């Protein structure tokens, strides 16, 4: 990975009005997690998918979650599970944005065994979602931008993502 995760995060924040990439990934990962619903583990699934996205963006220098290939996020899980870095370390820094507490609940408060379990679930959902997205849009490479769609709830005023 060129430059490391923290350098990517710093660059991302400077180019995106101070937003943390994990926050942007978590908002978009909700659509994928709801598609791959996992009874009783929805927050952890969204968080694990978002972290796979953030780490893949760092590895490939992708500056927008919409431009990230779904298969890149899927493949990223194995890179980190097979490596020596641990969540919260200098090599695998915690996010600092609005949704950092969600990251901490999974990656720092759970056992390493549970972290691995949730990351593998995310990897499996991303693998299935890659196939689904390519089936829906065979003419393009499946990215989070062309496979998810922004929705707006006028009652609550909340923006969320679903499957395109």
SULNOR-V961224 format. One record per backbone hydrogen bond with DSSP energy under -1.0 kcal/mol. CO is the residue of the C=O (numbers start at 1). NH is the residue of the N-H. Records with the same first field share a line. If there is no record, write none. Layout:
CO: NH ; NH
//
This chain:
4: 8
5: 9
6: 10
7: 11
8: 12
9: 13
10: 14
11: 15
13: 18
16: 19
20: 24
21: 25
22: 26
23: 27
24: 28
25: 29
26: 30
29: 33
30: 34
31: 35
32: 36
38: 41
41: 45
42: 46
43: 47
44: 48
45: 49
46: 50
47: 51
48: 52
49: 53
50: 54
51: 55
52: 56
53: 57
54: 58
55: 59
56: 60
57: 61 ; 62
66: 145
68: 144
69: 73
70: 74
71: 75
72: 76
75: 79
76: 80
77: 81
78: 82
86: 89
92: 88
97: 100
99: 103
100: 104
101: 105
102: 106
103: 107
104: 108 ; 109
111: 115
112: 116
113: 117
114: 118
115: 119
116: 120
117: 121
118: 122
119: 123
120: 124
121: 125
122: 126
123: 127
124: 128
125: 129
126: 130
127: 131
128: 132
129: 133
130: 134
131: 135
132: 136
133: 137
137: 140
142: 70
147: 164
149: 162
151: 160
153: 157
158: 153
160: 151
162: 149
//
